[in-house]
């Protein structure tokens, strides 16, 4: 199985809830030195990670999460994960039948920019149609393909293509480039539309 791919800023990843790391370490009966050794860090570095004054590269963060028995997403601050857009708005030629049909509709067209849902046959450069109506969004069912608006602090929203798993999980479904799942209650993500074609 290929390694999990995640798009992060090039700097170290800030670990959230640093007191939680210490609590998890103590619950597992690990000393700071034990945890540092298992993660492959110096004790001083591990101490600074616990205190929230030092970050980790993804490989070390993954090892820390595995050692503590929690998912990586439980240790990463949402604002530290940079998402690249999976979609861009597509505007059919003016005056075309499609443009006229979309003009009076809640449906919009998008071009797929990534292969994050390639296992569902949504490949790069495909054109898709999504219903952006609030009623459609409220009625979305588990397993549906959705357009997600991700709005990190002080940044323009990024459009993502994800599969919705009720009640709050957004996942990718690709052999080549899976990203970390997004928990909608823990991130600035909202479903903006439901893919219909």
N, C-alpha and C positions, 0 to 999 in steps of 0.2 A: 504494500500500500504506500503511495507516495506521501511524503511528509505534508503535514497540515500547512497551508500557506496563509499568511496573514499580512496585511498591508499595514505597516506601522511607520511612524516617523523614524528618521535615521538615528535620532538620539535614543538614549536608554528609555525603556518603558517605566513610567512611574507606577509603582504598586499602590493600589488603594487599600484603605482600611488596614494600615500597618499594625495596629493593635491586634487585628484579627490574625495576622501571621504569628505573632507571639502566642496568642491564645491557642491556635492550632498546633503550634510546635509543642507547647506545654501539654496539651491534651494527648499528644502522641508520645509523651515521655522523652522528648528530644532536648538535649542541651543546645545552646547556640552553636557550639563547636561541632556537634553531631550533624545539625542541619547544614551548616556551612560545608562540611566535608561531603555530604550526600549531594549537595547542589554543585559543588566544585568551586567554591568561593573561599576567600580567607574569612576568618572569624570576624575581623574588623569590618570587612565589606558587608557580611551578612547582618552585622549589628546595625550598620547604617541603613540597610534595606528595611529592616524591622522598624527603625526609627523614622523612615520616610524621607531620609535625606539623600538617598542614593537610589538609582534605578538599576534595571537589569536588561540585558539583551534577551531577545525572545527565547533562545535556546535555554538559557539559565532560568528564565521565568517558567518555561515548560517543565524543567526539571524540578523547580521549587513546587509547582502545582502538583506534580506527580508524587513527590515526596510527602506532601501534606494531604494527598488524597482528595483534592478539589479540582474542578475544571479551571483552566487558565482564565476564563472569563470572570471567575470570582475574584481574581487578583489584579485585573487590569482596569484602570480608570477608563471609562468610556471615551473621554475626550482625548485619550492617548492613542486611540486606534484611528488611523486615517483611512477613510473609505474612498476608493476611486469610483467614479460614476460607472454604472452598468448600462445606462440608457441616456439617450439624448432625444429631445423632441424632434419629430419629423413633421415637416409641413409639405403636404402633397402640392403639386403644381396648382397655381391659382386658376380658378375656373374649371378645374377638373371635376368629374362626377364625385370623386372621393372628397375633395375639398368642400364641395357644396354640401355633401351629406354630413360631414363633420361640423360644419359651421353652425348648424342648429341642434347639435347633440352634446351630450356630456362625455362622449367618447373622444379620445385623442390617440394619435399615432406616435410611436417611438421607434428609434433604431437601437437594436441591442449592440452594446459596445464590448461585451465580455462573454465568456463561456460559462458563467457561474451556474447556469441551469441547463447545461448541454445535455445532461441525462434526461431532461424533459423535452428534448429537441428544440430548445431555444438557443440557437447558435449566433455567433458574432455576425453582425450586419443584417440579421433578420429584421423585418418590420413587423411590429405587433400593434394591436389595438387594445386599449384599456378603457374601461368605464370608470370615469373619475367622479361619478355621482356619489354623494354622501350616503344615500340609501344602499347602493351597491357595496360600498366599503363596510357599512354596518352589518350587512348580510354575508360577509365573506366567510367561507367555510374552511375547515382544516384541510390542508393539501392544496388549496388554491394558490395560483401564481399571482403575486401582487407587486405593485410598484410601491416602494418605500421612500419616503422623504426623510433623509437623515440630516438633521440640522445641528451640528456641533456648535458649541459656544463660539461667538464671534466669527462665524463662517457662513457662507452661502449654503443653502441646502444642496445635498447630493442625492441624485435619484439612483436607487438600487433596485435590482430585480431579485426577488426572493420567493421562497415557498413558505406559506404561512402554516404553522403547526399550532393549533389552538392549545391553550388560550393566548399565549403571548410570545411564542418563539418564531423567529424568522431565520430560515436556513438557505444555504446554497445546495446544489445537487449536481456535482460535476466530478468527473474522474481527474481532471487536470488542475482545477483551481478552487478548491473549497476555502471559504473564509470562515472565521469564527461565527458561531450562531449569535444572533442579536436577541436579547430579551427586551421586549418593548417597555417593560416597567422600569428597566435599569438604564435605558439610553434615550437620547432625544430622537427616537424613531417613531414615525407614524405611517400607517397605511394610507396612501394617497389615491390608489386606484386598483382595480381588479382586472387582470389580463383576460380578455375574452377571445382573442385570435392570435 
